[in-house]
């Protein structure tokens, strides 16, 4: 299978020989390929490929599968092979090293850190940009722990004088110092982690059933089919009847001749809760998010929305401080649009920017408490990206395997909090960030978050799909009322009403779906001896998740 991304068209590719511009061996050679459509040669392209795509017995005229050919005539073409798609995540950096030169060209230049009148040399240097760990950050950490210099130095095993020099910036922060700090305060190492929190992918030439079967690899019988008018679609498939994982497309129609017609076009939606549920399916399929996204790209999927969440598990941020700084205009953003919602009791939310790119900061713990749920996350910083913005992040991730660093760089480049008033007149000039904002006193907690964020882990946290949400609601709101009825002698009336209750078709299908899920899961658990029911509650580091033992469950 070969797709030319430039035209979004499938072709048959024929090997027409190699093209080398030097005698040195390279693992990313240039080859010539002929692209044919319906047996007719359409065009010839010179494409950079991975060396493992070429076998020793490949001959001129042989068919070759190149996966997706990206690029254009101006910047050249590069192929992502099927082998690369199926390779372990640990091999991605090696396989895509040759594509590094593309990261600051055209659509890959998301940050746009240089202007036309600046030197091109600065582009690569500043492409990934965020503050490194500095003395002021160490002091912030110590203050958050309510420790004096002598106490902090003793706990991490360094001299008080060294710590003092580090905090004032006279001594550099070494890897050994950081490791000692993490050893003494292990929670600090996991203070931040990164997750996907919302994913929408659109497939222009597929139906809902095809997306469920071929892309998601889920059981169709676990989806409840119903009509909808949302997002201009007419049909919806909801996993277990709940709108956490769902697919929308068009219901079949009949033309004037009585022939069935099926309009293509489908969008897969994973909500915040849906991403956690879908991560259970990924775990069972032995896939990482990257491999799933590559699969989606093979079916010409385009990202219509991608939310990336930075979880503050340690309470680095104080939402009252964030809201106060926002209200007092002590922040800089590339988009001066912002909105504040909520209150101190129910939790604050601050939004910066408008679609297609919004940065959202909110009190995750209080948000979950309002829903009757628990979470270890204190606060959350979300990057909500739509359409081209989402595609740019995914492209950068595929090319350079740097999702965490790139996400933090975007955050650093688009939003910054300071501890002193901002002069609006200074914002009218050019190079505002470098010339003015960076000269102001920064908010210590925000600077610490962006510096620590560069070393955080990209994780997934699989959850089971069930009727737990219904049970939780019943236990919290219904059971107390039933207890009153029972103690006042009306219990028999409740039992009679339950026996006579008629379930709707949706409720019947929901019961069936959960029964099928429970039975097949139980069968697989028994067959494979996988009785670790806490497994889905763990967090898996995305890069090493495939090294974990997988259960062969029915997804």
N, C-alpha and C positions, 0 to 999 in steps of 0.2 A: 504494500500500500504506500503510495506516495502522494502527498498533498502539497501543492504550491500555495503557500499562505497568501501570496500576492493576489491570486485570483480566487482563492478558496475553492479550488477545483481538484478532483482526483485525477491522477494520470498513471499510466504505465511507464516506468522509467527503464531505459536501456543504457547499459554501460558502454561509453564510447572512448574510453582511455583515460590516462592520467595526465595531469599538467603540472610540471614541477618548475619552479623558477630558480632553483638552486640545486646543488649536489647533496646538500645535507639532508639526512633523514628527518622526517617530521611525522608525528602521529595524527596530524590533521591535513592530509594531502588534498590538493585540488583535483577533481575529476570532471570529465565532461559527460553529461547524460542527455539523452534524447527523451523528451516527454511526449507521449502519444496518447491520443484520445480516440476511443472507438477504432483502434487499429491504424490511425493516421498520425504521422509525426507532426506535432504542433510547434515545437520549439526546442532549441538546444541551450542548455545552461551549464555554466562552469560553477561547480558547487564544492564548498569545503565540507569534508566529511570526517568522521572518526576513523582511525586506522582499522579498528576492529570490524568495520562494515565491509572491508575488502578481504575476500578470501583468496588463497593462493591459486585456486583453480578458476578464478573469474576470467572470462574471455570477452573479447569485443563482441557486442551484440547481445550479451546475456542480460536478462532482466535482473534488476536490483531494487530492493525495497529500501527507501530512504526516509520513510515516516513523513515528517513535515519539513519542507524546504522553506526557510525564512529568508527575508531580505529583499533587495531590489537591484536593478541594474547599476545604480550609482554606488551602493555600498557593498555589493556582492551578495552571494547566496550561501547559506549554511544549512546543512541537513541534520536533523535529530533522528538517529537511527532507532529501529525497533529494539536493537540490543541495548541501546542507551536507555530506552523507556523501561525495559525489563531489568535493568541493572539495579543493584542495591544502592540505597541512598548514599552509602559511604563512598561509592565510586563516582558520584555526580561531579564532584569538584574536579577529579582527574579527567573525566570525559569532556567537560565543558571548559577546560582551561584555555583551549584555543579560541573560544568565543569571547574572551575578556575584552578584546578591542571593540566589541560592539556595544558595550554597556553605556557609552556616552554619546551614541549616535542616534539621531532621529528620535523615535518614540521612546527609547530607553532612557533618555535624559529627563527624568521626571522632575528632578530638583531644580534644573535650570540655574545653576549657581554662578554661571559666568555670562557676561553680556558680550555683544558683538565686538565692542571696542576693547575687551580684555584679552589677554594672551590665552591662546588655546591650551598652553601647558598647564594652566591652573585647573582645567576641567577635571582631569583624572585625579589630581591631587585632592580636590575638595569634594569628590563625588560622594563618598561616604563620610559624613561629617557629624560629630557629636563630641562633647567634652570628655577628656580622659579623667580618670580618678585623680583628684587633686587634694592638697592638704585641707582645704576648706570643707571638702566632702567628708574626710576623716573626722574633722571636728564636729560636723553635723551629726554623724553617726554616734559619736561619743555623747553628744548632748542629748540625743534621742534615747540613749541608754541610761541617762542621768548618772554618768560616771565622771569623776575627776580625772585629770591627766594621769596622775600616779596610779589610780585604780585601773584605768583602761590599759595603760602600759604593762602593768603587772599581769593582767588577765591574758594579754596576747603574747607576753614573754619578750618584751623589748624594753630598753632603757627609757626612763622618763625624758631624758634629754633628746634622744632620737625622735620620740613622738612629738616633742615640742618643736623641733626643727622641721619635721614633716608638716605639721599643722600650719606653720607660718610660711611654708614653701621653700625653705632653705635646703631641704634634703628631698631627693626624689623618692617616689613610692615604688618599691621593688616588688617583684612577684612573690618573693619570700615573705615580705611584710603582709601582703594581701592574703596569702595562704594562712599565715598565723592568725590573722583577724577572722577569717572564715572558720578556722578550726576552733577558735575560742567562742565564736558566735555563729553556729551552723545555720540558724534561721536566716541570717543575713544573706547567705549564699543563695537561698531560695526566696529572697524577699520579693523578687519579680519573676514572672514567667509570661509567656506569650501564647495565645490561643487564637484560632479562628472562632468567631462568634456569630457569623451570619454568612451564608453563601447562596447566591442565586446564579445559576448557569442556564443560558438559553441555547436551544438546539433548533436551528431554523428548518431542518428537513427531517425531523423525527417526530413520532407520535409519543404520547405519554407512556403507552405500554412498552415501546421500544427503549425509552430512557430508563424505565424501571428495570427491564430485563438486561439490556446490553451495556448500559453505563453504570447504573447503581448496583446491579446484580443482587436485587432484593426479590423476595417472593411476591408476585402480583396479588396472591390471595390475602396478603396481609394489608392491602390497601383498600380503603373504602371509596368506591366511585360515586360521585354525585355531581349535580349541575352547579355551575358558578357563573357569576357575571364579573368577577374580579379580574383586573389587568387585561381586559378585552378578551379573555378566554371564556369558553362555554362549558368546560368539563374540568373536574378536579379529582385527583387520586390522593387520599389522605392516609398516611401510614397509621394503622390501628385506629382509624377514625379521628385522630387528633391532628391539629394543624401545627405540627412541629416539623415533620418531614412530609412534604406534599409536592405533587407535580400537577401542573395545569396545562391543558391543551384544548383542542376543539372537538366537540362531539361530531360523529359522522353524520352526514346529511344525505338526502336523496335528490338527484337532479330531476329534470323534467321528463326524462326517459325512464325513471324508476331505478336508475343505477346508483349504487352507493358511492359517495364521495367522502374522502378523508383529507381535510386540510392539515398540512404539516405545520409544525411550529410548537415548541414545548419549552416550558421553563421549570427547572427543578429548584425548589425552595428549601433551604435548611435554616430554620430560625435559630436563635440563641440556644434554646433547649434542643432543637433538632440537630445541631452540630455535635452535641455530646452524644445523642442517641446514634447518629450516623457513625461516630467514631467507634462504636461497638461493632458495627458492620465492617468497618475498615479493619479492625483488629482481627475479626474472624476471617476476613479475606486475605490477611497477611499483607495489607497495603498501608502505605503512609499516605498522607494528604497529597504529597507531591506526585506519587504514582497515580493516585486517583485523578488528579487534575490533568496529568498527561493523557490518561485514558479519555477523559472528557474532551481534550483537545483533538484527539484522534477522530472523534465524532463531530468535529468542527464546533464544539461548544464555545460560547463567548460569555465572559463574566459580566453580568449586569449589576451585581453588587457583591462586595467582599468587605466584611468587618473584621478588623484585626484588633484583638484586645490585649492590652498590657495590664496584667493583674498585679495590683499592689497588695501582697500578702502580709506585709510587715507594718503597714500603716505609715509609709514614708511621707505620704501626702496628708495634709489636714484640709478637709473640704471647706471648713470655715475660712481658712487662710486663702484658699483658691478663690472662693466667692468674694471675699473682701478685696483681694487684689484685682479681681475683675471689675467689681463695682467702683473701685477707686482708679480704674484705668491704669493699673500697674502691670500691664501685659502688652506684648507686641505680637501681632499675627499678620500673616500675609493677607488675610481677609479680615477687615475690621468689623465684620458682622459677627455678633455674638448674642446669646440669649441665656437667661438664668431661669431655672424652674425649681420648685420644691421649697423646702424649709429645713431648719435645723433638726426638727423632730423626725420628719419622714425621710429626710435625705435630700441633699442638693444635687442638681445636675447643671452643668455649664456646657453649652454648645458653642463652638467657634467655627465659622465658615458656613457655606451653603453647598447643596448638592452641585457638582458631583464629589465634593470632598468636605467632610465634616470631622472635626476632632471633638470628641465628647468626653467629659470627665464627670464621674458621678460616684456616689457612695453606694457601692455594690452591696455591702452588708445590710444597710437599712432598706435598700430596694428589695432584697430577698426576704427580709423580715416582714415587709408589707404583704408578701405573698404566702406567709406562713412557712417559709423555707429557711434552711441554714446554709451558710457558706463560710469558708475560711478566708475568702477574699475581702479585704477591707475596702479598697477603692479600685476603680477601673478607669483606664484611659483607653478610649476606643478610636480607631481610625475607620471611618465609614467611607468607603470608596465605591463609586459607581462607574459603570461603563469603561471608558478609556483609562480612567485612573486605576481601576481594578486590574485591567489587562496589563498595564504598565508594571504594576507590582509583581504580578505573576510572571511576566516575561523576564524581569530582572532576577527573580528567584531562580527560574529555570536556567538562566545564563550563568549566574555567578554564585548560586548556592549561598546566599547571604540574607535570608529573610529577616533575621533578627536585627542585624546591623543596618539594613536598608530601612526597616520600619522605624528604628530609633532615629536614623538620619532624617527621615521625613518629619518626624515629630519635632526634632531640634530645629529644622529649617523653617517650619511653618508656625511654631508657637513658642513663646518664651515669656516667663514671668520674672519680674524684677522687684526689688525692695525699695524703690524710690519712684516718685512721680515721673511720668513721661511728658516731655515737652512736645506738644502737637506740631509745633512749627518745625521741629527737627525731622518729623516724619515726612515732610514734603520734599525733601531732597532725594538724591540718588544714593544707592548702596547703604540704605538705612541700617541694615543689620550690622554690617562690618564697621561702618563709620560711627554709629551712635549707640544702638541698643547694646552691643557687646561691651561698651565702655561703662555701662550702668552696673550698679550692684545687683547681682542676681538673687532670686529667691533660693536659698540653700537647698530646700527640699526638692524643688523642681530640677535644679542642676544635678543633684544627687541621683534623682530618678533616671535622667537621661544618661548619666555616666555609668551607673550600675546596669542600666538596661542593655548595654552592649554585650554583656556576658550572660544575660539571662537565657533560659532554655525555652525552646519551642516545644510545647507539650500538648498532649491530648488526654482527655479524661472521659473514657467511655462510660456510658450509662445504659441501663436496661430500659427497653420500652415495655410498658405494662399499663395496668389500670390504676397505678399507685396514686395518680393525681386525683382520681375519683374517690379512692379509698381515703386519702388524706382529707379531702373536703368533707366526706361523710363523718369521719371520726371527729373533726374539729367543730362542724356546724350542725350536723344532724343527730349524732348520738346523744348529746345532752338533751335534746328535745324528746327523743324516743324514751330516754330514761324517765322523763317527767310523765309521759303517757303510760309507761309501764307501771309506775308507782301510783298512778291515779286510776288504774283499772281499765285502761283502754288498749292494752297490748293486743288483745284478740282481734280488735278491729284493724290494727295495723297489719297483722298476719293475713287476715282475710283480703285486705286491699292488695297486698303483695302477690297473693295467689291469683288474683283476678287481673293483675296489671298486664297490659298488652305492650310488648316491646315493638318499637318502630323497626323498619328494615335496617336502618343504620345501626341501631343498637344490637340487633341480631347478628349483623355482619361483624361488629366490633367484638362480640363474644366469641364468634367463630375464629376470628383472626387471632385473638389472644390465646384461645385453646390450641390452635395449630402451632403458634409460637411456643407455648409452654410444653406441648407434647414433644415437638422436634428438638427443643433445647434439652429437655430431660433425657431423651433417647441418646443424643450425642454425648451428654455428660456421662451417662452410664457406660456407653461404649468406649469412651476414651479415658475414663477415670478422672475426668476434669471436674473435681468437686470443690474447687476454690471459688466459692460464691462471692468473695470479696474482690475478685480479680477486676471486675468492671469499675470498682470504686477507685482504683489506683490511677495515678498520673503516669503516663508514658512519655518519656522524652522522645520526640519524633524521630531524631536521627538514629536512635538505637532500638526503637520499638520492635523492629523486625527480628531482633535477636531474641525477643521473648518467645516463650512457647505459646503457640496458637492452638485453640480448640477448633476442631473441624465441625463447626456448627452450620446450620442450614441456610446461610445467606450467600 
